[in-house]
Every structure is written in C-alpha cells, then in structure tokens.
Amino acid sequence: MARMGTIAVTILAAGLFGWAIPLARVFSAIQPVTVALSIMVAAVFVRLNRGVPSLEWKSLDPTKRKDLTASILNVTTEYGWIIGLNATALACLITLTAIGHGDAAQWPLWIRRSVSGGFGALIALCTARMAYVVWRDIDIVRLQKRLIDEAANKEEVERQRAVAEERVSNIRSANVRPVEVPPPKAWGE
C-alpha cells in the first residue's frame, strides 16, 4: 500500500511540475531544495549512527527478538536507499546549476517540461521515502516497547513466583498440621 502511494505521489508530482512549473522557476528553487535534501541526508546519517538498541537480549522471546532485528536491518537498508536517492537528486541539482539558466532556456519546450517534471518527481520521491522510513522507525520503536514490557512483566512474574514459593516453604517448615473439624450440626442438636 505504501509503495503504491509513493508511486502515485511521484507520478502526480511529475505531472504537476511538468505542466505547471516552468524550468526557470525550478532554477530559483534549487538552493532551498538542496538545503532540504542535505538536511534529510543528515537526519538519515544520525539515525544510522543510532544502530541497534541495547537490551538484555537473552530475556526476550526469540521469535520477537528476530522480528525486531530483522525490522532494524530492513529499515537500515531503506536508509541506504534514501541516501542514494538523495545523492542522485543532489547530483541532478548540481548538474542543472552547472548547465545554467541561460543554456537551459534554449532547450525545446518538451525537454524543459520533462526536466521540470523529473525534478518534481525526484523531490516527491525523496520526501515520500523519508516519510516512509519515519513511519517504519516509529513501528520499530513500538516493537521495542512491546518487547521491553513483556520482558519486564516476565521478570515481575518470576519475582512473584519466587516470593510465593518462599512463603509456601515457610509454611511447610512451620510443621503446621491439619486440625480435624467436626461436621456441622443442625440448630436443634
């Protein structure tokens, strides 16, 4: 579902940029877009530096632990793709800057519209992928929370079991004997 949404947004942005935004306006947006893409890349590098959370892995359910580590590996792979995608977008912007507004103005109209549409598609794709990874990161945090809570509950249950067993052994060591209780009698007896 997310992939189809990303494709739809990218195609829509390409069409809108190619139709409504002339290449001359794209040149005026290169500097702010470069800054935004650089911030996205920096955010991804910061997230990559965070790595795998430090937990007491032995106390976690093995299946859920494998799910967590697989999710972290998948989202890390997504980060690599985002860095590559943003680097491609930045390279395209630098290439456009090197070509210059004057030379690009001499291109045929269909090429100018195609370049403008490609610019819009690339920016939309970079933004959509960044949003997807943020969503995935939140999903991983939820999984971590669930695993931590289950491990804490497991420790609490084990502690309560140990306390109960200690109390039962104290009662047994007190050598309490059962007392014979006579059956109940009716009022008149």
KEKE-3310 file (N, C-alpha, C; in steps of 0.2 Angstrom, whole numbers, plus 5000, padded with zeros to 4 digits):
npx = (5004:5009:5020:5013:5006:5017:5022:5011:5010:5023:5021:5011:5017:5027:5019:5012:5023:5029:5019:5014:5025:5037:5054:5062:5058:5061:5075:5076:5072:5082:5092:5085:5080:5091:5096:5086:5086:5099:5098:5089:5097:5107:5099:5096:5109:5112:5102:5106:5118:5113:5110:5107:5096:5102:5098:5094:5096:5094:5084:5073:5059:5063:5058:5051:5062:5070:5061:5062:5076:5077:5068:5075:5086:5080:5075:5087:5093:5083:5087:5099:5095:5088:5098:5106:5096:5094:5107:5107:5097:5103:5114:5108:5103:5115:5120:5111:5113:5126:5124:5116:5104:5103:5108:5099:5087:5087:5083:5072:5054:5048:5058:5062:5050:5050:5062:5058:5047:5054:5062:5052:5046:5057:5060:5048:5048:5059:5055:5043:5049:5057:5047:5041:5051:5052:5039:5042:5052:5045:5037:5046:5050:5039:5038:5050:5046:5035:5042:5051:5042:5036:5047:5049:5037:5038:5050:5044:5034:5041:5048:5037:5033:5044:5043:5031:5034:5043:5036:5027:5036:5040:5028:5027:5038:5035:5029:5015:5000:4985:4970:4957:4940:4925:4909:4896:4882:4865:4853:4845:4851)
npy = (4994:5006:5008:5009:5021:5029:5028:5034:5047:5051:5051:5060:5072:5073:5075:5087:5096:5096:5101:5113:5121:5130:5128:5138:5143:5132:5133:5144:5138:5129:5131:5131:5119:5110:5113:5107:5094:5090:5091:5081:5070:5072:5069:5055:5050:5053:5044:5032:5031:5028:5014:4997:4995:4994:4980:4968:4955:4941:4939:4941:4935:4923:4923:4935:4943:4941:4946:4959:4962:4959:4969:4981:4979:4979:4992:4999:4996:5003:5016:5017:5016:5028:5038:5036:5039:5053:5058:5056:5065:5077:5077:5079:5091:5099:5097:5103:5116:5118:5118:5129:5143:5151:5143:5132:5138:5138:5125:5114:5115:5103:5096:5105:5104:5091:5090:5098:5091:5079:5084:5087:5075:5068:5075:5073:5059:5058:5064:5056:5044:5047:5050:5037:5030:5036:5032:5018:5018:5022:5012:5002:5006:5005:4991:4988:4993:4985:4972:4976:4978:4966:4958:4964:4962:4948:4946:4951:4942:4931:4935:4937:4923:4917:4923:4918:4904:4904:4908:4898:4887:4892:4890:4877:4873:4877:4866:4864:4856:4848:4851:4842:4845:4845:4839:4850:4854:4853:4866:4862:4851)
npz = (5000:5004:4995:4983:4985:4986:4973:4966:4971:4967:4953:4951:4956:4946:4935:4938:4940:4928:4920:4926:4932:4926:4919:4922:4935:4942:4943:4952:4964:4967:4977:4990:4989:4989:5001:5009:5005:5009:5023:5025:5022:5032:5043:5041:5042:5055:5061:5056:5064:5076:5077:5083:5097:5114:5123:5136:5128:5130:5138:5131:5120:5108:5095:5093:5096:5085:5075:5078:5076:5062:5057:5060:5053:5040:5039:5040:5028:5020:5024:5017:5004:5004:5006:4994:4984:4988:4986:4972:4968:4973:4964:4952:4954:4955:4943:4935:4939:4935:4921:4919:4919:4907:4896:4898:4895:4881:4877:4869:4872:4876:4882:4892:4900:4903:4911:4922:4926:4930:4940:4950:4952:4958:4969:4976:4977:4986:4997:5000:5003:5014:5023:5024:5030:5042:5047:5048:5057:5068:5070:5073:5085:5093:5093:5100:5112:5116:5117:5127:5138:5139:5143:5155:5162:5163:5171:5183:5185:5188:5199:5208:5209:5215:5227:5232:5232:5242:5253:5254:5257:5269:5277:5276:5283:5296:5301:5302:5306:5300:5307:5314:5309:5315:5308:5303:5314:5316:5321:5332:5338)
capx = (5000:5014:5023:5008:5005:5023:5022:5006:5013:5028:5019:5007:5021:5030:5014:5011:5029:5030:5013:5013:5031:5042:5061:5065:5056:5065:5081:5076:5071:5087:5096:5082:5079:5097:5097:5081:5089:5105:5095:5086:5103:5110:5095:5097:5115:5111:5098:5111:5123:5110:5111:5103:5096:5105:5093:5096:5093:5093:5077:5067:5056:5067:5054:5050:5069:5072:5057:5065:5082:5075:5065:5080:5090:5076:5075:5094:5093:5080:5091:5104:5092:5087:5104:5107:5091:5095:5113:5105:5094:5108:5119:5104:5103:5121:5121:5106:5116:5131:5121:5114:5098:5103:5108:5093:5081:5087:5081:5065:5049:5046:5064:5061:5045:5052:5067:5054:5043:5059:5064:5046:5046:5063:5059:5042:5050:5064:5050:5039:5054:5059:5041:5040:5056:5050:5034:5045:5056:5040:5034:5051:5050:5033:5040:5054:5042:5032:5047:5054:5036:5035:5052:5048:5032:5041:5054:5039:5030:5046:5049:5031:5033:5049:5041:5026:5037:5047:5031:5024:5041:5040:5023:5028:5044:5032:5026:5008:4996:4978:4965:4950:4935:4918:4904:4891:4877:4859:4852:4842:4855)
capy = (5000:5012:5008:5011:5028:5033:5029:5038:5054:5053:5052:5066:5077:5074:5078:5094:5100:5097:5105:5120:5124:5131:5126:5144:5143:5126:5136:5148:5133:5124:5132:5129:5111:5107:5113:5102:5087:5089:5090:5074:5065:5072:5065:5048:5048:5052:5038:5026:5031:5025:5007:4993:4996:4989:4977:4961:4950:4934:4939:4942:4930:4923:4925:4943:4946:4940:4951:4966:4963:4959:4975:4985:4978:4982:5000:5002:4996:5009:5022:5017:5018:5035:5042:5035:5043:5060:5059:5057:5071:5082:5077:5082:5099:5102:5097:5109:5123:5119:5120:5136:5145:5153:5137:5128:5141:5137:5119:5113:5115:5097:5094:5109:5102:5084:5091:5101:5085:5075:5087:5087:5068:5066:5078:5070:5053:5059:5066:5051:5039:5049:5049:5030:5027:5039:5028:5012:5019:5023:5005:4998:5009:5001:4984:4988:4994:4978:4968:4978:4977:4959:4956:4967:4958:4941:4947:4953:4936:4926:4938:4935:4916:4916:4925:4913:4898:4905:4908:4891:4883:4894:4887:4869:4872:4878:4860:4865:4850:4849:4850:4839:4849:4840:4841:4855:4851:4857:4870:4858:4845)
capz = (5000:5005:4989:4978:4987:4984:4965:4964:4973:4962:4946:4951:4956:4940:4930:4940:4939:4921:4917:4929:4934:4921:4921:4925:4942:4946:4945:4958:4969:4968:4983:4996:4989:4990:5009:5012:5004:5014:5030:5025:5022:5038:5048:5040:5045:5063:5063:5055:5069:5082:5077:5087:5104:5119:5128:5138:5123:5132:5142:5126:5116:5102:5089:5093:5095:5077:5071:5079:5072:5055:5056:5061:5046:5034:5039:5039:5021:5017:5024:5012:4998:5004:5005:4987:4981:4989:4982:4965:4967:4973:4958:4947:4955:4954:4935:4932:4941:4931:4915:4920:4917:4900:4892:4898:4892:4874:4876:4867:4877:4879:4887:4898:4904:4906:4916:4927:4929:4933:4946:4954:4954:4962:4976:4979:4979:4992:5003:5002:5006:5021:5027:5025:5035:5049:5049:5049:5063:5074:5070:5077:5092:5096:5094:5106:5118:5117:5119:5134:5143:5140:5147:5162:5165:5164:5177:5188:5187:5191:5206:5212:5209:5220:5234:5233:5234:5248:5258:5255:5260:5276:5280:5277:5288:5302:5303:5303:5305:5299:5313:5312:5310:5315:5303:5306:5317:5315:5327:5337:5341)
cpx = (5004:5018:5019:5007:5011:5023:5017:5008:5018:5026:5015:5011:5025:5025:5013:5017:5030:5025:5013:5019:5036:5049:5064:5064:5060:5072:5081:5074:5077:5091:5092:5081:5085:5098:5092:5084:5095:5103:5092:5092:5106:5106:5095:5104:5115:5107:5102:5116:5120:5110:5106:5102:5099:5100:5097:5092:5091:5086:5071:5065:5060:5064:5053:5057:5071:5068:5060:5071:5081:5072:5070:5085:5087:5076:5082:5095:5089:5083:5096:5101:5090:5093:5106:5102:5092:5102:5112:5102:5099:5113:5115:5104:5109:5122:5117:5110:5122:5129:5119:5107:5098:5103:5102:5087:5081:5084:5074:5060:5048:5052:5064:5056:5047:5057:5063:5050:5048:5061:5058:5046:5051:5062:5053:5044:5055:5060:5046:5043:5056:5053:5040:5045:5054:5044:5037:5048:5051:5038:5040:5051:5044:5035:5045:5051:5038:5036:5050:5048:5035:5041:5052:5043:5034:5045:5049:5036:5035:5048:5043:5031:5038:5047:5035:5029:5040:5041:5028:5029:5041:5034:5024:5034:5041:5029:5018:5004:4989:4975:4959:4944:4928:4913:4899:4885:4871:4857:4849:4846:4859)
cpy = (5006:5013:5011:5019:5032:5034:5034:5046:5056:5055:5059:5072:5078:5077:5086:5098:5101:5101:5112:5124:5125:5130:5132:5145:5137:5129:5140:5144:5129:5125:5129:5121:5108:5107:5108:5095:5085:5088:5083:5069:5066:5068:5058:5046:5048:5046:5032:5025:5028:5018:5003:4995:4991:4987:4971:4956:4944:4933:4939:4936:4929:4925:4932:4946:4946:4945:4958:4967:4963:4966:4981:4985:4981:4989:5003:5001:5001:5015:5022:5019:5026:5040:5042:5040:5051:5062:5060:5063:5077:5083:5080:5089:5102:5102:5102:5116:5124:5121:5127:5138:5147:5148:5133:5131:5140:5130:5119:5113:5109:5094:5098:5106:5095:5085:5094:5095:5080:5077:5086:5079:5066:5069:5075:5063:5053:5060:5060:5045:5041:5048:5042:5028:5030:5034:5021:5013:5019:5015:5001:5000:5005:4994:4983:4989:4988:4973:4969:4977:4970:4956:4958:4963:4951:4941:4948:4946:4931:4929:4936:4927:4914:4918:4920:4907:4899:4905:4901:4886:4885:4891:4880:4868:4873:4872:4861:4859:4852:4848:4847:4843:4845:4843:4846:4851:4856:4861:4866:4853:4847)
cpz = (5000:4998:4983:4979:4985:4976:4963:4965:4968:4955:4946:4952:4950:4935:4932:4939:4932:4917:4920:4931:4929:4924:4925:4933:4946:4947:4951:4964:4971:4975:4989:4995:4991:4998:5012:5011:5008:5021:5030:5026:5029:5043:5047:5043:5052:5065:5062:5061:5076:5083:5081:5094:5109:5124:5131:5134:5125:5136:5137:5122:5110:5096:5088:5093:5088:5073:5072:5075:5065:5053:5056:5055:5040:5034:5038:5031:5017:5018:5019:5005:4998:5003:4997:4983:4982:4986:4975:4964:4968:4967:4953:4948:4953:4946:4932:4934:4937:4924:4914:4917:4910:4895:4892:4895:4884:4872:4873:4873:4880:4884:4893:4903:4907:4912:4923:4930:4933:4940:4952:4957:4959:4969:4980:4981:4985:4998:5005:5005:5013:5025:5029:5030:5042:5051:5051:5056:5069:5075:5074:5084:5096:5097:5100:5112:5120:5120:5126:5139:5144:5144:5154:5166:5167:5170:5183:5190:5190:5198:5211:5213:5215:5227:5236:5236:5241:5254:5259:5258:5268:5280:5281:5282:5295:5305:5305:5301:5304:5306:5310:5314:5310:5310:5306:5309:5316:5321:5333:5340:5347)
residu = (MET:ALA:ARG:MET:GLY:THR:ILE:ALA:VAL:THR:ILE:LEU:ALA:ALA:GLY:LEU:PHE:GLY:TRP:ALA:ILE:PRO:LEU:ALA:ARG:VAL:PHE:SER:ALA:ILE:GLN:PRO:VAL:THR:VAL:ALA:LEU:SER:ILE:MET:VAL:ALA:ALA:VAL:PHE:VAL:ARG:LEU:ASN:ARG:GLY:VAL:PRO:SER:LEU:GLU:TRP:LYS:SER:LEU:ASP:PRO:THR:LYS:ARG:LYS:ASP:LEU:THR:ALA:SER:ILE:LEU:ASN:VAL:THR:THR:GLU:TYR:GLY:TRP:ILE:ILE:GLY:LEU:ASN:ALA:THR:ALA:LEU:ALA:CYS:LEU:ILE:THR:LEU:THR:ALA:ILE:GLY:HIS:GLY:ASP:ALA:ALA:GLN:TRP:PRO:LEU:TRP:ILE:ARG:ARG:SER:VAL:SER:GLY:GLY:PHE:GLY:ALA:LEU:ILE:ALA:LEU:CYS:THR:ALA:ARG:MET:ALA:TYR:VAL:VAL:TRP:ARG:ASP:ILE:ASP:ILE:VAL:ARG:LEU:GLN:LYS:ARG:LEU:ILE:ASP:GLU:ALA:ALA:ASN:LYS:GLU:GLU:VAL:GLU:ARG:GLN:ARG:ALA:VAL:ALA:GLU:GLU:ARG:VAL:SER:ASN:ILE:ARG:SER:ALA:ASN:VAL:ARG:PRO:VAL:GLU:VAL:PRO:PRO:PRO:LYS:ALA:TRP:GLY:GLU)
# end
